[in-house]
């Protein structure tokens, strides 16, 4: 699972190419919702609390109780 406030990821190693006009922003940026297709749960939100002992995560949008 990935929790992130942002909805897109910019591939930082490609920023010099972008500065030299060798790449467009769309070529170095991906929507994080694409992770869901790879069976990686993406939650757009902010982490408010992590309780590792009880395997609990609280975000500003939803709470998660992780089971073993």
N, C-alpha and C positions, 0 to 999 in steps of 0.2 A: 504494500500500500504506500502511496505517496500523497502527502498533504502539502499543498502549496498555495500561497495567496495569488500567485500569478497563474495565468491560463496558458502561457506560452513559455517555451524554453529556447533561449538563444545560445547557440553553440559558440562559446567564447573563443576557442582557438581559430575560428574563421573571421574574427573581427578585423584583423589586419587586411584580409582579402576584401572585406567590405569597405574599409577605409581607402583602399586603392582602387575602388570601383570595379573590382574583379568579381564581386558577388553582390547580389541584391539581398535586401533583408529577408525576403520570402525564401531565399535559398539557404539561409543559416538559422531559420526560426521554424519551430514545430509546435503545433497545438498539443498540449499535454493530454487532451482527451484521447489522442491516438494510442496512449498506453493501455486503455481499456481493451483494445483489439489484441494486445499481447498478454491478456489476462493479468495485467497489473492494475489494481484498483487505484484510480486517481480521484482525489477529493479536493475540490477548489475551496479552500478555507484557511483559517489560521489555527494553529495548535494552541490551545489554552492550558492544557494540563496533560502530563504523562505520568501514569502510575504503573511502573514496571512490576511491582510486587503483585498487583491485582490484574495485570495485563489489561489496562484500561487507558483509552485515549479520548480526550475531550477536545472538540474543535468548536468554532463559533457556528458551525452549521449542523453538526451531528456528533453523537457520542458512539464510541466503538468499544465493545468488550471482546477482546481477542481470546479465542478458545484454543487449547492445545490439540 
